[in-house]
Amino acid sequence: MNRLRLFLLLRHHNSLALRRSPAFEQSVVARVMMVLGAGFMIVYLLFLGTMMAMPACEGRLYALLLAMMPMLWMPIDFGIRFTVQQTPAMFAKPYILLPMPFSTVIENFLVNTLITGYNWVWFAMFLPYAFIVFCGGATLWEALAIVFCGMVLIITNSQFYLMVRTLVGRSVFWWVLPIVVYGSWWLTILIDEDLFEKQMDLLSEGCGAWWFPLVCMILLVGFFFINRKMQLRFVHEEISRLEKKEATMKHVTKFTFLERFGLMGEYLKLEMKSIMRNKAIRARAIMSVVLIVVFTLLVAYTPMYDGYVMLNFWCFYCFAIYGITAMVKVMGPEGNYIDLLLVHHESILSLLKAKYYFHTAMLLVPFVLMLPAAFAGKFSLLMMFAYMLISSGLLYFILFQLVVYNKQTLPLNSKITGKNMVENGMQLVIETLAMFLPLVLVSALVLLLDETTAYWIMSIIGFLFTITHPLWLRNVYTRMMKRKYENLEGFHASRQ
């Protein structure tokens, strides 16, 4: 069997695996929402491509869009890929013992990341931009080169993202790599705005040169083969469970001060020890904290988001981002031992309360980081309290509804070969509400009312949801117990 036939066969197997997933029949709403989201993104990119082409034509900088790729569009694409692109999934595991080169399986996955439908959505920005600059004086070669180089850079970014996600799985310090790669382009604007303009002019000239498409292709091929080597090594290690064993006994942290809270205190200790001991959970928690710190510092201590609307927008997400990233898969890690939790009466209710108190305490991180900026006059304390309460109240109320519907086990230590987490429709609806409903409420109040009144109303709404958490947590627990056999079946089926 030649490589092409093998590649097509593996793609067919992957399609069948998705159709045989227990969540496939429940994902009609999820697929519809993904199509709507893709449609919205296409319309938005069409608008951006059209708007950016106009100043490019006026300044005769036809390659302006390409010059902006490494400092703006590629970082945005990198962030979006957290929701649309996975690292090598469980499809690699069934083929490990078959009489075929394991490298072929990894290559199949890498090629799939190159031709995935998400990459081609970016055509919606490059095509109108190229057409307008062509009408504005660019040559046909320049217009075609803009589309070609733009798509090659987006595809190259997919390989860079995959490389970073793989390295971060080994050590969280690898987050420095994307920060340096994307952030270094903005250093000149902090040093001197005139220097930044000169940099943009040089980039525009370089991106419009005849040799630039060749550079883009070299980057793509280089990242592809780097990823091939990395994935062959790391995926095989994880499948084979080749982990280093430490001979010495680690120091055990007891958190004795939590014993006064009884069973709930034990679950608080479990929450913290899970983060400390389990690689997958620790990586997720560290990534969430890093996002909090980065966004909070950007919003509070740079002029990047000084506009009234954007300041409110990002200030809310500074408080919301930990809950959104860490609680989307709530009860997933507990799926590894859910049977033991169900043995004791109302044990899961105590677990839910412990999770709520832990995630509420995490809201103090952005609050403390923002205090110096608040004292300097950039924020008001009322504004910060409003966003903290709306997060601990309304946002967490929405996110905890996922407890009822999440039924796929998350591995505690495996990261590269994680399972294909296909969402059902209800999960995606709840996640979408968590992402946008509090923000819509915040935006409406801020725009319709004066600032002080809006923050007081948000504080009251958030405070009411916060103090009534025992009531809605019990409601969540009751509804989950009605579905416990269905959820147990899902947890059992999705364990490694």
N, C-alpha and C positions, 0 to 999 in steps of 0.2 A: 504494500500500500504506500503510495507516494505521499509527500508532505501535504499537498493540497487536499487530497481525499481525506487524510487523517484530520486535517484542520476542520473541514466541513463536517466530519463525523462528530468531532468534539463539540462543535457549535450546536449540532442537532441534539446531542446528549444534554448540553446545558439548558437548551430550550425545554426538553422533556422534563428535566429536573425541576424547573420552575413550575411547569404545569402539574407535576405530581406533588408539589408542596401542599401541606394541609391548609395553608392560608390562601391558596390560589382562588378558591371559590368565593372567599370573603373579600377579595381585593378588587372587586369591580369599581367601588367608589374610589379606591386608591389610584387605580389606573386612570379613571376619569379626571381626578384632581391633578394627576401628573401631566396629563395632556393639556388641561387648562393652564397649569403652571408654565409648561413649555410654550404654549401660545402667548401667554402674557410676556414671557421673556423675549420671544421673537419680536413682538410689537415694540417692546422697550428698546431692544437692540437696533431695530430699524430706525427708531427715533434718534438714538444716540449716533448711529452712523451718519444720518442725514445732517444732524446739527454740527458734528465735528468736521464734516466736509466743507462747510461754508467758510470758516476762518482759514482752513487749509488752502482753499482756492484763492482767497484774498491775499494771503501772504506768500503764495507760490510755494508753500511747503507741503507738497503733495503726499509725502510720506509721514506726515504728522501723526497719523493714527498708529503707524508702526513704532514711531519714537515713543509714544505713550504706553506701548504694550508692557515693557518690563516694570514700569513704575505705577501703573494703574490697572490695566485690564487683566494682566496675568495674576497679580495678587487677588483681584476679585474672583477670577476663575479658580484660583487655588482654594479660596474659601468655600466657593460653591461645591467643589468636588467632595467636600466632607459629607454631603448628602447624596451625591449621585455616583460616586466611584468608590469601590471597595478594593482592599488588598486581596491577594490570591485567596479565593474562597474554598469551601469544602470540596468543590469539584475536583481539586487536585488529589485528594486523599484516596478516592476509589481506584485511581489509576496507578498507584504506587507499586502494586504487585503485578500489574499486567505486562505482557511482553511488548512493551513499547518504551521508547526513550522518555524518561521523566522530563528531560529538557524540552521535549516537544509539547508536553502539557503546559509547562510554564510559558513557552513561546506562544502557544495558543491564547493564553490569558493576556499576555502583553499585546498581541495583535488585536485582540478584542477591545482593549483599552484605547487603541489607536482609531478604530473604526466605529466606536460606540456612537449612538445617535446624538448624545449630548454635545459632542465636539462639533457636529455639523450645524447645530443651532447658531453658532457664532458666524456662520455665513450671513445671517440676517444683519449683522453690523458691517461686515467687510464689503458685501456686494453693493448696497446703496452708496457707501462712501466712495468705492472705486468708480461707480457710474457717474457720480456728481463731479469728482475731480477730473474724470475723463472729459466730461462736458465743459469743465472749467479751464482746460488747457493742458492737462497731462496727456502723455502719449499712451497708446494702447499697451505698449510694453510695461509702462509704469503702473497702469491700472491693473493689469493681470498680475504683476509682481506683488502688488499690495494684497490682493486676495490670496495668492499662493503663500506668501511669507506670513501673513496673518494666521492662516489656518495651520501652517507648519509650526508656528510658535505656540499656538493653543495646544496642538497635539504634543509638542515637546513639554509643555507645562504639565500635561497629564503624566508623563514619565517622571518629571521632577517631583510632582506630588506623591506618586507611588514610592519613589525613593525615600522621600522625607518620612512618609507614614511608616515605612519599614524600619528606618533608622530610629525613629522616635519610639518604636516598640522595643528597641534594645536599650535606649537611654533617652530620658526626657530632655537632656541637654542638647540634643540634635535640633531642637526648636530654634536654636541660634542660627542654623543654616538658612531657613527661609527669611528670618528677620534680617540677616545680613544681605542676602541676595536681593530682596525687594526693598529693604529700607535704605540701602546704600545710595540708591538713586536720588533720595530726598535729602541727603546730607548737604548738598550744595545750596538748597533753598534756605537752610538754617544758617549757612555761612554768609551767603551773599545772593540776593535775588538776581543781580546782573549776571553772576556766574551761572546761576540756574538757567537763565535765558540762553546764554552761550552754549551750555550743555545741550539744551533742547535743539538749538540750531545745528550743532554737530551731529546729534543723533538723527535728525531729519535728513541731513545730507548723507550720512552713512547708510541709513535704511533705504535711501533712494538709489544707492550705487548698484552697479551691475553685479557685483560679487556678493551682495547681501543674501540673495536666495541660496547661494552655495553655503554660506555660513549657517543659515537656518537648517539646511539639510544635514550638515556635519553635526550640529548640536543634537538634532533628533536621533541620528544614528548612534552618536556617543551615549546619550542617556538610555537608549534602548538596550544597548549591550551592557551598560553598567547595571541596569535593572535586571537583565537576564542573569548575570552572574550573582547578584545579591539574592534574588528570589530562589534560585537553585540551591543556594547554601542555606538561607534562613528557613525556607519552607520545609526543606528536607529535615532540618534540625528539629523543627517544631513537631512535624508529623512523627518523627522517631523519638520525640521527647528526650533529646540529647541535652540535658540541662546539667550544669555543674552542681555537685553535691558538696555542701560545706560540712566539714568534719566537726567543727566546733558548734556548740549550742549557742543560739542567739539569745540576747537579753530579752526577756519577756516583760512587756509593759502591762501592768495590771489595771490601771485606771481605778484605783480603789475608791476615789472620791465619788464615783458614780454608783457605788453599791447602796447608798442610802435611798436611791430611787427604785429599788426593787427590780421587778422583771423588766421594766422599761429601761432602767439603768444598764442591765445586762445587754439589751439590744443596742443601746448607745455604744457600749464597749465593742459589740460585734461590728457595728457600722465603722468605727474607727480602726479596729484591727483588720477588717477586710481591706481597707484602703492601704494599710501598712504592709500587709502580708501577701496580697494577691496582685500579681503583675498587671493583669488586665484592668482590674478595678482601680489600682493605683495610677496607671497611665491615664485613665479617663478622668480621675479626680484632679491629677496634676494639670492635665490639659485645660480643664475647666477653670482652675485657679489662675493659670497663666493667662487665659483669655480675659478673666476679670481684671487682672493687674494691667495688662496691655491696654484694654479699652478704657479703663478708668484713668490711667495716666495720660492717654491721648486726649480724652475729653476734658480732663481737669487742668492739664498743664501745657497744652499746646493750643494755638489759635485755629486748629484745623476745623473744629465744630463750634465756632463762636456764634453762628446764626441762632436765632431764638428757637425756630422749629427743630433744627438739627441738634441743638443742645439738649432739648427735652427728649428727643428721640433716643439719642445715645445714652443719656443719663439713665433713662428707664432700663435700657438693655444692659448697662453696667451692673444693675441689681438683678436683672432677670436671667442673665446668661448662664450662671452656674446651675440654676434650677432647670433651665431648658436643656442644657447639655448633659447634666448628670442624671436627671429624672425621667428622661424619655423612655429608658428601658427599666423603669422601676419594677422591682420584684424579679427581674431577669437573673441577677446573681443568686437570689434566694431560691430560684428554681432548681438549683443543684441539691438543695436539702429541704424542699418544700414539704415533703412527707413528714419530717420531724416536727416542723412548725405546726402542722395541722393536728398533731397528737394532743396538744394542750389547749384547753378551752380559752378562747379569746387571745391566744398567743400572738396571732398575726395583728390584732388590733394594737397591742402594745408595741409591736414592731413598727407599725405605721406611725404611731405617735413619736417613737424614737427617731424615725426618719424625718418627720416633720420638724422636730426640734433641732435636729442636726443641720438641716438645710436652712432653717430660719437663722440659726447662729452664723452660717456662712455669709449672710447678708451684711454682717458687721465688717467684712473685709473691704468691700467697696466704700462703705460708709466711712470707715477710718481713713482710707486712702484719699477720700474727697474732702476731709475736714480742713486741711490747710488751704485748699482752693476756696472753700466756703468762707473761711476767715478772711481770705483776701478779697472776697466780694464777687467771685464768679458764680457761686451758687448761694441760695438761701438755705438755711437749715430746714425750713418748712418744706421746701422742694425735695430735699433729700429724705426727710421723714415720709413724705407722701409716696415717693417711689419705693422706699423700703417696705412700707405697709401694703401697698398695692401688690408687691411681689409676694410677701408672706401671706397675703390674704387671697385675693382673686386669682393670681397666677398659680399659686400652689393648689388652690381648690380645683382648678382645671387640670393641672398635671396629675394630681392624685387620682383622677378618674381613670387613668391608665392602669391602675392597680387591678381594676375589674377585668380589663381586656388583654393585658399582656400575659402571654402564656408560652413564651419561648425562652429557654434557658440560655443565659450568657455564660460562657466559660470564664473561670476565675483567673486562669493563667494564660491560656492560648490567645494569641492576638493576630498573628498573620493568617492563620487558617480558620478564622472565625466563620460561623455558619451564615448562610444567606438569610438575613433577617427580613423576610417579606412581610410588609405591614398589611393588616386587614383594614377595611374601610373605616371602622370606628376609631381605630388608633390614629389614623392619619387625620381624621376630622378633629379629634381632641388635640393633637399636636399643632394643627393649624390654628385652632382657637387659642391655644396657649401662646403661640407666636404673635398673633395679631389682635385678638379681642382686647386685652388690656391696653395695647398701644392705640387702638381705635378710640377707646374710652378716654385715654389720656389726651390724645390729639384733639378730640372733640371738645373736651372741657377747657383745654388751654386756648383753643382758637375762639370758642364762643363766649367764654367768661374772662374776667380779669384774672391775672395770675394768682393772686392770693386766694380768691374764692375757689378757683380750680384746684389748687393744692389742698385746701381744706376739705373739699368734697372727696378728692381722692383719698385723703387720709382717713376720713370717716368710713368710706366704703372698704378700704383695706383693713381698718381696725375691726369692723364688724365681722368680716370673713375670718380674721385672725383669732378673735376671742371665741368665735363659734366653731373653731376647728374640732373640738371633741364631738360635736353633733355631726358634721359632714364626714369626718373620718369614720365614725360608726356606720353611717350610711354606706360609705364605700366598702367597709368591711362586710356589712350585711349582704350587699349585692355581689361581692366577690364569693362569699360562701355559697350563694345560690348557684354559682357557676363553678364550684370548686372541682367537680369531677371532669368537666370539660377542660378547665385550666390544667388540672393534674395530667390529663392525657397529653396536652400540648407540651407541658414541661418535660414529661418522660420521653416523648418522641423526639424532642430537640436536644437532648443531652448528648454529649460526645461519648 
